[in-house]
Amino acid sequence: MKVLIETLNNRRGYKFFENREEMDAYLGRHCGDIASYEILQEDDTASTNDILQGLAEECEVLHNKLFYIYRQQEKLKKAKHYQQLIYAAGRIYDACGAIRSCIK
């Protein structure tokens, strides 16, 4: 976990801990020197979930744009490339579902 620590001398810095017990032990040993602290990141799961959530939203936007283009361009409906466009949109939709299933 990532913790921002400020000392009584107004020095600020980041300290990384494996778990809450390690952080508590450190803060206990140095409690006379620490003015304040703030936990910035509990663990990597929160960060990973944020990344996955953003990626899922981007996939959904891309999927919607592909269908918007198809609906707006009548000549695309008759072109051979239309098949590939619809296939790509479907794959993006599948990817979005797979990403969302990984979010905890």
A tleap script that builds the chain and sets N, CA, C and O, in Angstrom:
source leaprc.protein.ff14SB
mol = sequence {
  NMET LYS VAL LEU ILE GLU THR LEU ASN ASN
  ARG ARG GLY TYR LYS PHE PHE GLU ASN ARG
  GLU GLU MET ASP ALA TYR LEU GLY ARG HIE
  CYS GLY ASP ILE ALA SER TYR GLU ILE LEU
  GLN GLU ASP ASP THR ALA SER THR ASN ASP
  ILE LEU GLN GLY LEU ALA GLU GLU CYS GLU
  VAL LEU HIE ASN LYS LEU PHE TYR ILE TYR
  ARG GLN GLN GLU LYS LEU LYS LYS ALA LYS
  HIE TYR GLN GLN LEU ILE TYR ALA ALA GLY
  ARG ILE TYR ASP ALA CYS GLY ALA ILE ARG
  SER CYS ILE CLYS
}
set mol.1.N position { 0.839 -1.168 0.000 }
set mol.1.CA position { 0.000 0.000 0.000 }
set mol.1.C position { 0.889 1.238 0.000 }
set mol.1.O position { 2.003 1.218 0.524 }
set mol.2.N position { 0.396 2.285 -0.578 }
set mol.2.CA position { 1.151 3.526 -0.720 }
set mol.2.C position { 0.599 4.534 0.289 }
set mol.2.O position { -0.605 4.782 0.347 }
set mol.3.N position { 1.513 5.114 1.088 }
set mol.3.CA position { 1.112 6.044 2.145 }
set mol.3.C position { 1.931 7.321 2.022 }
set mol.3.O position { 3.151 7.276 1.867 }
set mol.4.N position { 1.249 8.458 2.094 }
set mol.4.CA position { 1.916 9.761 2.127 }
set mol.4.C position { 2.082 10.141 3.591 }
set mol.4.O position { 1.108 10.209 4.341 }
set mol.5.N position { 3.329 10.390 3.991 }
set mol.5.CA position { 3.631 10.698 5.396 }
set mol.5.C position { 4.234 12.091 5.471 }
set mol.5.O position { 5.113 12.449 4.688 }
set mol.6.N position { 3.737 12.878 6.443 }
set mol.6.CA position { 4.288 14.208 6.695 }
set mol.6.C position { 4.865 14.222 8.108 }
set mol.6.O position { 4.211 13.816 9.069 }
set mol.7.N position { 6.109 14.699 8.213 }
set mol.7.CA position { 6.771 14.726 9.516 }
set mol.7.C position { 6.468 16.035 10.235 }
set mol.7.O position { 5.862 16.944 9.668 }
set mol.8.N position { 6.891 16.113 11.470 }
set mol.8.CA position { 6.711 17.347 12.246 }
set mol.8.C position { 7.504 18.501 11.654 }
set mol.8.O position { 7.177 19.665 11.887 }
set mol.9.N position { 8.553 18.185 10.886 }
set mol.9.CA position { 9.375 19.207 10.233 }
set mol.9.C position { 8.811 19.623 8.872 }
set mol.9.O position { 9.487 20.301 8.098 }
set mol.10.N position { 7.580 19.219 8.583 }
set mol.10.CA position { 6.890 19.526 7.325 }
set mol.10.C position { 7.518 18.859 6.104 }
set mol.10.O position { 7.330 19.331 4.983 }
set mol.11.N position { 8.245 17.795 6.300 }
set mol.11.CA position { 8.755 17.010 5.173 }
set mol.11.C position { 7.704 15.995 4.800 }
set mol.11.O position { 7.087 15.374 5.665 }
set mol.12.N position { 7.502 15.828 3.493 }
set mol.12.CA position { 6.505 14.885 3.006 }
set mol.12.C position { 7.179 13.860 2.109 }
set mol.12.O position { 8.111 14.172 1.369 }
set mol.13.N position { 6.692 12.641 2.190 }
set mol.13.CA position { 7.232 11.591 1.337 }
set mol.13.C position { 6.318 10.387 1.298 }
set mol.13.O position { 5.432 10.222 2.137 }
set mol.14.N position { 6.556 9.547 0.302 }
set mol.14.CA position { 5.766 8.332 0.135 }
set mol.14.C position { 6.502 7.152 0.747 }
set mol.14.O position { 7.725 7.047 0.654 }
set mol.15.N position { 5.756 6.286 1.359 }
set mol.15.CA position { 6.304 5.060 1.924 }
set mol.15.C position { 5.402 3.921 1.464 }
set mol.15.O position { 4.177 4.041 1.477 }
set mol.16.N position { 6.014 2.827 1.062 }
set mol.16.CA position { 5.273 1.675 0.577 }
set mol.16.C position { 5.353 0.547 1.596 }
set mol.16.O position { 6.422 0.252 2.131 }
set mol.17.N position { 4.208 -0.081 1.860 }
set mol.17.CA position { 4.120 -1.164 2.822 }
set mol.17.C position { 3.453 -2.368 2.164 }
set mol.17.O position { 2.609 -2.218 1.281 }
set mol.18.N position { 3.838 -3.545 2.598 }
set mol.18.CA position { 3.250 -4.780 2.071 }
set mol.18.C position { 1.817 -4.975 2.559 }
set mol.18.O position { 0.957 -5.452 1.818 }
set mol.19.N position { 1.567 -4.595 3.834 }
set mol.19.CA position { 0.236 -4.803 4.400 }
set mol.19.C position { -0.001 -3.793 5.521 }
set mol.19.O position { 0.868 -2.984 5.849 }
set mol.20.N position { -1.199 -3.863 6.097 }
set mol.20.CA position { -1.609 -2.913 7.134 }
set mol.20.C position { -0.777 -3.085 8.413 }
set mol.20.O position { -0.460 -2.104 9.086 }
set mol.21.N position { -0.429 -4.323 8.743 }
set mol.21.CA position { 0.344 -4.578 9.962 }
set mol.21.C position { 1.730 -3.938 9.878 }
set mol.21.O position { 2.219 -3.364 10.851 }
set mol.22.N position { 2.350 -4.043 8.710 }
set mol.22.CA position { 3.665 -3.428 8.524 }
set mol.22.C position { 3.572 -1.913 8.662 }
set mol.22.O position { 4.444 -1.286 9.264 }
set mol.23.N position { 2.515 -1.326 8.104 }
set mol.23.CA position { 2.323 0.121 8.211 }
set mol.23.C position { 2.106 0.525 9.669 }
set mol.23.O position { 2.703 1.494 10.139 }
set mol.24.N position { 1.260 -0.207 10.381 }
set mol.24.CA position { 0.991 0.109 11.788 }
set mol.24.C position { 2.261 0.013 12.630 }
set mol.24.O position { 2.480 0.844 13.512 }
set mol.25.N position { 3.097 -0.990 12.370 }
set mol.25.CA position { 4.353 -1.143 13.105 }
set mol.25.C position { 5.279 0.047 12.837 }
set mol.25.O position { 5.897 0.578 13.759 }
set mol.26.N position { 5.369 0.456 11.582 }
set mol.26.CA position { 6.227 1.595 11.231 }
set mol.26.C position { 5.723 2.879 11.899 }
set mol.26.O position { 6.499 3.628 12.491 }
set mol.27.N position { 4.426 3.117 11.796 }
set mol.27.CA position { 3.862 4.329 12.398 }
set mol.27.C position { 4.016 4.305 13.913 }
set mol.27.O position { 4.222 5.350 14.530 }
set mol.28.N position { 3.921 3.140 14.512 }
set mol.28.CA position { 4.114 3.018 15.959 }
set mol.28.C position { 5.535 3.342 16.374 }
set mol.28.O position { 5.754 4.010 17.384 }
set mol.29.N position { 6.513 2.866 15.591 }
set mol.29.CA position { 7.931 3.145 15.903 }
set mol.29.C position { 8.268 4.620 15.725 }
set mol.29.O position { 9.104 5.159 16.450 }
set mol.30.N position { 7.624 5.270 14.770 }
set mol.30.CA position { 7.985 6.653 14.440 }
set mol.30.C position { 6.880 7.652 14.778 }
set mol.30.O position { 6.830 8.736 14.196 }
set mol.31.N position { 6.005 7.306 15.700 }
set mol.31.CA position { 4.857 8.169 15.999 }
set mol.31.C position { 5.272 9.537 16.534 }
set mol.31.O position { 4.533 10.506 16.364 }
set mol.32.N position { 6.411 9.636 17.163 }
set mol.32.CA position { 6.871 10.927 17.680 }
set mol.32.C position { 7.347 11.877 16.591 }
set mol.32.O position { 7.462 13.079 16.832 }
set mol.33.N position { 7.621 11.368 15.413 }
set mol.33.CA position { 8.129 12.192 14.309 }
set mol.33.C position { 7.077 12.480 13.240 }
set mol.33.O position { 7.304 13.324 12.374 }
set mol.34.N position { 5.948 11.807 13.282 }
set mol.34.CA position { 4.956 11.916 12.212 }
set mol.34.C position { 3.837 12.862 12.612 }
set mol.34.O position { 3.193 12.687 13.647 }
set mol.35.N position { 3.615 13.873 11.768 }
set mol.35.CA position { 2.538 14.828 12.005 }
set mol.35.C position { 1.222 14.296 11.441 }
set mol.35.O position { 0.180 14.419 12.084 }
set mol.36.N position { 1.261 13.707 10.248 }
set mol.36.CA position { 0.055 13.144 9.642 }
set mol.36.C position { 0.442 12.128 8.578 }
set mol.36.O position { 1.578 12.088 8.106 }
set mol.37.N position { -0.533 11.316 8.220 }
set mol.37.CA position { -0.323 10.367 7.124 }
set mol.37.C position { -1.644 10.148 6.404 }
set mol.37.O position { -2.720 10.350 6.968 }
set mol.38.N position { -1.542 9.736 5.159 }
set mol.38.CA position { -2.731 9.482 4.351 }
set mol.38.C position { -2.477 8.245 3.492 }
set mol.38.O position { -1.484 8.170 2.768 }
set mol.39.N position { -3.375 7.292 3.582 }
set mol.39.CA position { -3.265 6.092 2.751 }
set mol.39.C position { -3.791 6.450 1.368 }
set mol.39.O position { -4.961 6.798 1.207 }
set mol.40.N position { -2.921 6.362 0.379 }
set mol.40.CA position { -3.292 6.746 -0.980 }
set mol.40.C position { -3.808 5.571 -1.794 }
set mol.40.O position { -4.664 5.732 -2.664 }
set mol.41.N position { -3.285 4.400 -1.508 }
set mol.41.CA position { -3.690 3.224 -2.272 }
set mol.41.C position { -3.617 2.020 -1.362 }
set mol.41.O position { -2.548 1.651 -0.877 }
set mol.42.N position { -4.781 1.405 -1.134 }
set mol.42.CA position { -4.830 0.246 -0.242 }
set mol.42.C position { -4.020 -0.916 -0.800 }
set mol.42.O position { -3.193 -1.497 -0.097 }
set mol.43.N position { -4.257 -1.252 -2.055 }
set mol.43.CA position { -3.529 -2.329 -2.706 }
set mol.43.C position { -3.675 -2.174 -4.215 }
set mol.43.O position { -4.333 -1.245 -4.685 }
set mol.44.N position { -3.076 -3.064 -4.959 }
set mol.44.CA position { -3.115 -2.975 -6.414 }
set mol.44.C position { -4.476 -3.322 -6.989 }
set mol.44.O position { -4.758 -2.980 -8.138 }
set mol.45.N position { -5.329 -3.993 -6.222 }
set mol.45.CA position { -6.640 -4.384 -6.731 }
set mol.45.C position { -7.469 -3.160 -7.077 }
set mol.45.O position { -8.135 -3.133 -8.111 }
set mol.46.N position { -7.434 -2.149 -6.223 }
set mol.46.CA position { -8.210 -0.937 -6.488 }
set mol.46.C position { -7.730 -0.269 -7.773 }
set mol.46.O position { -8.541 0.150 -8.599 }
set mol.47.N position { -6.440 -0.172 -7.938 }
set mol.47.CA position { -5.880 0.442 -9.136 }
set mol.47.C position { -6.226 -0.369 -10.381 }
set mol.47.O position { -6.599 0.197 -11.408 }
set mol.48.N position { -6.104 -1.681 -10.292 }
set mol.48.CA position { -6.423 -2.549 -11.424 }
set mol.48.C position { -7.893 -2.437 -11.787 }
set mol.48.O position { -8.236 -2.385 -12.968 }
set mol.49.N position { -8.759 -2.399 -10.794 }
set mol.49.CA position { -10.185 -2.256 -11.059 }
set mol.49.C position { -10.498 -0.936 -11.752 }
set mol.49.O position { -11.341 -0.892 -12.648 }
set mol.50.N position { -9.831 0.135 -11.348 }
set mol.50.CA position { -10.032 1.429 -11.994 }
set mol.50.C position { -9.608 1.380 -13.458 }
set mol.50.O position { -10.298 1.911 -14.328 }
set mol.51.N position { -8.483 0.748 -13.724 }
set mol.51.CA position { -7.994 0.618 -15.100 }
set mol.51.C position { -8.966 -0.210 -15.928 }
set mol.51.O position { -9.304 0.166 -17.050 }
set mol.52.N position { -9.417 -1.335 -15.381 }
set mol.52.CA position { -10.356 -2.192 -16.103 }
set mol.52.C position { -11.685 -1.483 -16.353 }
set mol.52.O position { -12.273 -1.623 -17.425 }
set mol.53.N position { -12.153 -0.732 -15.375 }
set mol.53.CA position { -13.412 0.005 -15.540 }
set mol.53.C position { -13.277 1.035 -16.663 }
set mol.53.O position { -14.173 1.163 -17.497 }
set mol.54.N position { -12.172 1.762 -16.685 }
set mol.54.CA position { -11.937 2.739 -17.745 }
set mol.54.C position { -11.838 2.078 -19.108 }
set mol.54.O position { -12.369 2.594 -20.091 }
set mol.55.N position { -11.166 0.946 -19.173 }
set mol.55.CA position { -11.024 0.218 -20.432 }
set mol.55.C position { -12.372 -0.294 -20.929 }
set mol.55.O position { -12.658 -0.227 -22.124 }
set mol.56.N position { -13.201 -0.804 -20.023 }
set mol.56.CA position { -14.537 -1.276 -20.405 }
set mol.56.C position { -15.382 -0.131 -20.955 }
set mol.56.O position { -16.122 -0.311 -21.922 }
set mol.57.N position { -15.276 1.037 -20.346 }
set mol.57.CA position { -16.031 2.194 -20.829 }
set mol.57.C position { -15.540 2.634 -22.211 }
set mol.57.O position { -16.341 3.005 -23.069 }
set mol.58.N position { -14.222 2.589 -22.422 }
set mol.58.CA position { -13.670 2.941 -23.734 }
set mol.58.C position { -14.130 1.953 -24.802 }
set mol.58.O position { -14.442 2.357 -25.922 }
set mol.59.N position { -14.177 0.668 -24.468 }
set mol.59.CA position { -14.654 -0.348 -25.411 }
set mol.59.C position { -16.112 -0.095 -25.783 }
set mol.59.O position { -16.499 -0.205 -26.947 }
set mol.60.N position { -16.904 0.243 -24.783 }
set mol.60.CA position { -18.319 0.503 -25.041 }
set mol.60.C position { -18.496 1.705 -25.962 }
set mol.60.O position { -19.335 1.683 -26.862 }
set mol.61.N position { -17.713 2.745 -25.740 }
set mol.61.CA position { -17.779 3.932 -26.597 }
set mol.61.C position { -17.371 3.584 -28.029 }
set mol.61.O position { -18.026 4.007 -28.982 }
set mol.62.N position { -16.300 2.820 -28.181 }
set mol.62.CA position { -15.843 2.426 -29.509 }
set mol.62.C position { -16.898 1.570 -30.214 }
set mol.62.O position { -17.166 1.760 -31.400 }
set mol.63.N position { -17.481 0.649 -29.493 }
set mol.63.CA position { -18.553 -0.188 -30.043 }
set mol.63.C position { -19.707 0.683 -30.545 }
set mol.63.O position { -20.203 0.488 -31.655 }
set mol.64.N position { -20.128 1.642 -29.723 }
set mol.64.CA position { -21.236 2.524 -30.104 }
set mol.64.C position { -20.880 3.380 -31.317 }
set mol.64.O position { -21.733 3.624 -32.170 }
set mol.65.N position { -19.646 3.835 -31.404 }
set mol.65.CA position { -19.224 4.649 -32.557 }
set mol.65.C position { -19.261 3.849 -33.847 }
set mol.65.O position { -19.666 4.362 -34.890 }
set mol.66.N position { -18.842 2.596 -33.777 }
set mol.66.CA position { -18.873 1.756 -34.979 }
set mol.66.C position { -20.300 1.583 -35.496 }
set mol.66.O position { -20.538 1.656 -36.702 }
set mol.67.N position { -21.236 1.358 -34.599 }
set mol.67.CA position { -22.623 1.226 -35.032 }
set mol.67.C position { -23.197 2.548 -35.509 }
set mol.67.O position { -24.019 2.570 -36.426 }
set mol.68.N position { -22.780 3.646 -34.906 }
set mol.68.CA position { -23.239 4.956 -35.355 }
set mol.68.C position { -22.779 5.216 -36.795 }
set mol.68.O position { -23.550 5.696 -37.627 }
set mol.69.N position { -21.529 4.895 -37.071 }
set mol.69.CA position { -21.008 5.076 -38.430 }
set mol.69.C position { -21.811 4.234 -39.408 }
set mol.69.O position { -22.181 4.704 -40.484 }
set mol.70.N position { -22.075 3.006 -39.036 }
set mol.70.CA position { -22.851 2.118 -39.914 }
set mol.70.C position { -24.234 2.700 -40.203 }
set mol.70.O position { -24.678 2.709 -41.351 }
set mol.71.N position { -24.894 3.173 -39.191 }
set mol.71.CA position { -26.255 3.691 -39.371 }
set mol.71.C position { -26.282 4.994 -40.161 }
set mol.71.O position { -27.266 5.290 -40.839 }
set mol.72.N position { -25.216 5.764 -40.077 }
set mol.72.CA position { -25.181 7.045 -40.779 }
set mol.72.C position { -24.748 6.924 -42.234 }
set mol.72.O position { -25.116 7.767 -43.052 }
set mol.73.N position { -23.995 5.923 -42.567 }
set mol.73.CA position { -23.440 5.782 -43.916 }
set mol.73.C position { -24.159 4.668 -44.668 }
set mol.73.O position { -23.823 3.494 -44.515 }
set mol.74.N position { -25.129 5.029 -45.463 }
set mol.74.CA position { -25.931 4.052 -46.201 }
set mol.74.C position { -25.079 3.201 -47.130 }
set mol.74.O position { -25.344 2.009 -47.286 }
set mol.75.N position { -24.059 3.791 -47.751 }
set mol.75.CA position { -23.250 3.023 -48.693 }
set mol.75.C position { -22.393 1.964 -48.002 }
set mol.75.O position { -22.001 0.985 -48.637 }
set mol.76.N position { -22.096 2.143 -46.712 }
set mol.76.CA position { -21.338 1.125 -45.982 }
set mol.76.C position { -22.138 -0.167 -45.838 }
set mol.76.O position { -21.561 -1.252 -45.757 }
set mol.77.N position { -23.454 -0.053 -45.806 }
set mol.77.CA position { -24.292 -1.229 -45.626 }
set mol.77.C position { -24.158 -2.190 -46.806 }
set mol.77.O position { -24.365 -3.394 -46.647 }
set mol.78.N position { -23.818 -1.677 -47.976 }
set mol.78.CA position { -23.716 -2.505 -49.172 }
set mol.78.C position { -22.285 -2.944 -49.459 }
set mol.78.O position { -22.071 -3.828 -50.288 }
set mol.79.N position { -21.323 -2.357 -48.805 }
set mol.79.CA position { -19.912 -2.668 -49.080 }
set mol.79.C position { -19.489 -3.960 -48.394 }
set mol.79.O position { -20.073 -4.369 -47.391 }
set mol.80.N position { -18.453 -4.599 -48.959 }
set mol.80.CA position { -17.901 -5.819 -48.355 }
set mol.80.C position { -17.313 -5.530 -46.975 }
set mol.80.O position { -17.349 -6.370 -46.076 }
set mol.81.N position { -16.781 -4.343 -46.835 }
set mol.81.CA position { -16.131 -3.988 -45.568 }
set mol.81.C position { -17.128 -3.888 -44.418 }
set mol.81.O position { -16.749 -3.925 -43.247 }
set mol.82.N position { -18.400 -3.763 -44.766 }
set mol.82.CA position { -19.424 -3.712 -43.728 }
set mol.82.C position { -19.382 -4.959 -42.856 }
set mol.82.O position { -19.518 -4.868 -41.636 }
set mol.83.N position { -19.197 -6.108 -43.465 }
set mol.83.CA position { -19.137 -7.365 -42.716 }
set mol.83.C position { -18.013 -7.315 -41.681 }
set mol.83.O position { -18.186 -7.747 -40.541 }
set mol.84.N position { -16.878 -6.793 -42.086 }
set mol.84.CA position { -15.735 -6.701 -41.170 }
set mol.84.C position { -16.001 -5.684 -40.064 }
set mol.84.O position { -15.582 -5.877 -38.922 }
set mol.85.N position { -16.688 -4.619 -40.402 }
set mol.85.CA position { -17.004 -3.590 -39.417 }
set mol.85.C position { -17.930 -4.145 -38.333 }
set mol.85.O position { -17.712 -3.923 -37.142 }
set mol.86.N position { -18.957 -4.863 -38.760 }
set mol.86.CA position { -19.892 -5.463 -37.806 }
set mol.86.C position { -19.187 -6.535 -36.972 }
set mol.86.O position { -19.430 -6.647 -35.770 }
set mol.87.N position { -18.324 -7.313 -37.602 }
set mol.87.CA position { -17.562 -8.333 -36.883 }
set mol.87.C position { -16.675 -7.677 -35.817 }
set mol.87.O position { -16.606 -8.150 -34.682 }
set mol.88.N position { -16.002 -6.589 -36.190 }
set mol.88.CA position { -15.135 -5.877 -35.236 }
set mol.88.C position { -15.953 -5.325 -34.070 }
set mol.88.O position { -15.530 -5.410 -32.917 }
set mol.89.N position { -17.120 -4.761 -34.371 }
set mol.89.CA position { -17.976 -4.225 -33.305 }
set mol.89.C position { -18.398 -5.344 -32.352 }
set mol.89.O position { -18.443 -5.145 -31.138 }
set mol.90.N position { -18.705 -6.513 -32.899 }
set mol.90.CA position { -19.080 -7.645 -32.060 }
set mol.90.C position { -17.947 -8.116 -31.173 }
set mol.90.O position { -18.157 -8.461 -30.010 }
set mol.91.N position { -16.745 -8.131 -31.725 }
set mol.91.CA position { -15.569 -8.541 -30.941 }
set mol.91.C position { -15.288 -7.533 -29.820 }
set mol.91.O position { -14.916 -7.915 -28.711 }
set mol.92.N position { -15.469 -6.252 -30.119 }
set mol.92.CA position { -15.274 -5.221 -29.087 }
set mol.92.C position { -16.313 -5.395 -27.983 }
set mol.92.O position { -16.005 -5.249 -26.800 }
set mol.93.N position { -17.536 -5.704 -28.377 }
set mol.93.CA position { -18.600 -5.937 -27.396 }
set mol.93.C position { -18.251 -7.135 -26.510 }
set mol.93.O position { -18.447 -7.090 -25.296 }
set mol.94.N position { -17.739 -8.195 -27.114 }
set mol.94.CA position { -17.309 -9.377 -26.351 }
set mol.94.C position { -16.168 -9.025 -25.393 }
set mol.94.O position { -16.144 -9.475 -24.247 }
set mol.95.N position { -15.230 -8.218 -25.877 }
set mol.95.CA position { -14.100 -7.804 -25.034 }
set mol.95.C position { -14.595 -6.985 -23.846 }
set mol.95.O position { -14.097 -7.136 -22.731 }
set mol.96.N position { -15.563 -6.130 -24.085 }
set mol.96.CA position { -16.124 -5.309 -23.005 }
set mol.96.C position { -16.724 -6.204 -21.924 }
set mol.96.O position { -16.525 -5.967 -20.733 }
set mol.97.N position { -17.456 -7.228 -22.343 }
set mol.97.CA position { -18.035 -8.166 -21.376 }
set mol.97.C position { -16.975 -8.922 -20.590 }
set mol.97.O position { -17.112 -9.124 -19.384 }
set mol.98.N position { -15.914 -9.340 -21.283 }
set mol.98.CA position { -14.821 -10.054 -20.613 }
set mol.98.C position { -14.113 -9.157 -19.610 }
set mol.98.O position { -13.759 -9.605 -18.520 }
set mol.99.N position { -13.905 -7.904 -19.963 }
set mol.99.CA position { -13.241 -6.957 -19.053 }
set mol.99.C position { -14.103 -6.722 -17.834 }
set mol.99.O position { -13.612 -6.741 -16.705 }
set mol.100.N position { -15.389 -6.500 -18.057 }
set mol.100.CA position { -16.305 -6.247 -16.923 }
set mol.100.C position { -16.375 -7.447 -15.977 }
set mol.100.O position { -16.565 -7.272 -14.773 }
set mol.101.N position { -16.225 -8.664 -16.509 }
set mol.101.CA position { -16.266 -9.850 -15.653 }
set mol.101.C position { -15.032 -9.943 -14.732 }
set mol.101.O position { -15.063 -10.651 -13.726 }
set mol.102.N position { -13.960 -9.235 -15.077 }
set mol.102.CA position { -12.744 -9.255 -14.253 }
set mol.102.C position { -12.747 -8.204 -13.150 }
set mol.102.O position { -11.908 -8.250 -12.250 }
set mol.103.N position { -13.676 -7.261 -13.209 }
set mol.103.CA position { -13.721 -6.189 -12.205 }
set mol.103.C position { -14.286 -6.756 -10.910 }
set mol.103.O position { -15.344 -7.385 -10.896 }
set mol.104.N position { -13.561 -6.522 -9.831 }
set mol.104.CA position { -13.970 -7.051 -8.510 }
set mol.104.C position { -14.746 -6.022 -7.747 }
set mol.104.O position { -15.173 -6.279 -6.622 }
savepdb mol mol.pdb
quit
